Amino acid sequence: MVARGELWWGETPDEKGRPFLVVSRDAANDVMQRVLVAPVTRRVRGVPSELPVGGGEGLPHESVASFDNIRPFPKSMLVRRLGIIASGRRHLICAVAAATLDC
């Protein structure tokens, strides 16, 4: 079971493993085989489409979730839960998504 705001380690046969932030809504996460994720990177560009994440969320380095690269990802390939964004910061998922889509 995955939930919005959780950080997971994801692995596919074609790519190097990396952390992802789950951004899709929980109602969809429960029934879909794929969830929407934002890849996490240490390359910080300082743009509104990035959500800062780091030690407070269970990561070893200060990083960002890149909403410019949101994509569907198979739940079966999310292999290890790393952490979660604190409840007081979860509203930022919607704020960064809105900034990414220029809404």
HUZIRA-V934968 format. One record per backbone hydrogen bond with DSSP energy under -1.0 kcal/mol. CO is the residue of the C=O (numbers start at 1). NH is the residue of the N-H. E is the energy in kcal/mol with one decimal. If there is no record, write none. Layout:
co | nh | e
CO | NH | E
CO | NH | E
This chain:
co | nh | e
3 | 6 | -1.9
5 | 85 | -2.5
6 | 22 | -2.7
7 | 82 | -3.3
7 | 83 | -1.5
8 | 20 | -2.8
9 | 79 | -2.1
9 | 80 | -1.1
10 | 18 | -1.9
18 | 10 | -3.1
19 | 40 | -2.5
20 | 8 | -2.7
21 | 38 | -2.5
22 | 5 | -2.8
25 | 29 | -2.3
26 | 30 | -1.9
28 | 32 | -2.7
33 | 75 | -2.8
35 | 73 | -2.3
36 | 23 | -2.7
36 | 24 | -1.3
37 | 71 | -2.2
38 | 21 | -2.7
39 | 66 | -3.0
41 | 64 | -2.6
42 | 44 | -1.2
47 | 50 | -1.6
49 | 67 | -2.6
51 | 65 | -2.5
53 | 63 | -3.5
54 | 57 | -1.7
54 | 59 | -2.2
55 | 58 | -1.5
63 | 53 | -2.3
64 | 41 | -2.7
65 | 51 | -1.9
66 | 69 | -1.3
67 | 70 | -1.1
71 | 37 | -2.7
73 | 35 | -2.6
74 | 77 | -1.7
75 | 78 | -1.8
77 | 11 | -2.5
77 | 79 | -1.0
80 | 9 | -3.0
83 | 7 | -2.7
86 | 89 | -2.5
89 | 92 | -1.8
90 | 93 | -1.7
91 | 95 | -1.8
92 | 96 | -3.0
93 | 97 | -2.1
94 | 98 | -2.5
95 | 99 | -2.1
96 | 100 | -2.5
97 | 101 | -2.0
98 | 103 | -2.7
